[in-house]
Amino acid sequence: MHDTGPEPQGPIRMCVVCREHFLKSELERYVCPKSRRGGASDRESGTDGLIPDPDQVLPGRGFYICGKADCRQRFKKAQFGLMKKCKGENT
């Protein structure tokens, strides 16, 4: 049996850009536009892209991105393609 070190403390999620795994608390979460019920502001409601979810509590399909500058830059271009996965949440 391999010793992989201590177990991570909390849920693990994957960055949709670099596909590396991180603790959920280390990532930024974005949700589909129709998932804005439950706390997104009016300013966020009018967006054409994914909605930031800094508290990671909004309902709906979530996308996670790590803090690397390259991933943030590439996410800006990729988010409209990711919205295809929102399945009926964007009208």
N, C-alpha and C positions, 0 to 999 in steps of 0.2 A: 504494500500500500504506500502511495506517495504522500509525503507531508507537504501540503501546499501552503502552509502557514496558517495564521489565525483566520477564522471565518469573518467575512465582511459584516459590519454592523449596519444592517438596513438593506432595503431592496436594491437590486442591481438593475440598471437600465443601460441601453446602448445608444451612443450618439448616432443619429441618422446620417451624418456626413462621413466621419472617419470609421464608424462601426466598432469603436473600442468600447469596452464596458467600464462603467463608473458607478459609484454609489449614486442613487437617485438625488440625494441632497447636493451633489456636486454639479448637477446639470441644470440647464434652463429648460423649461417646458413650454411648449406652444400647443394650442388646441385649434380645432376646426372652427370656422366662423359661426356656425349655428350652435356651437357649444357655449356661446357667450352668456346664456342664462346663469344666474347664480353669482353675479358680481362684476362682470366686465363693464367698464364705463361706456357711455355713449360714444366717446371718441373711438374706442376700440371696436364698437359695434359696426361702425361704418367702413372698416378696413376691407380691402380685397384679399388680403393675405391671411396667414395664420395669426392667431391672437396670443400674445404673451400671457403666460399664467405664472407669475412670480411666486404665488403662494402654493402652486401645484395642487389646487383644489377644484378647479372648474371641471364639470362633467364633459365627457366625450373623448374622442380619439386624441391622444397626446403624442407629441413628437419631442424628443429630447436632443439637446445639442450641448456639447462640451464647451469649455472656455477657451479653446485654442483659437487664435486669431484667424487662421486659415479656415477652420470649420465655420466660424461666424460669417466670414465673407462668402463662402460657398453656399451656406444655408440661405442667404438672401436670394440667390438665384434659384436654388432648388425648391423653395417652399411652395411655389405654384404647382410644380410637379407632384409634390407630396399631397397637395390638396385633392388629388384624384383618389387618395385613400380615405377621404372623408365620407364616402358612401352615403349619399342622401342627406348629409348634414349641411351641404352648401347648395343653395338654390340658385 
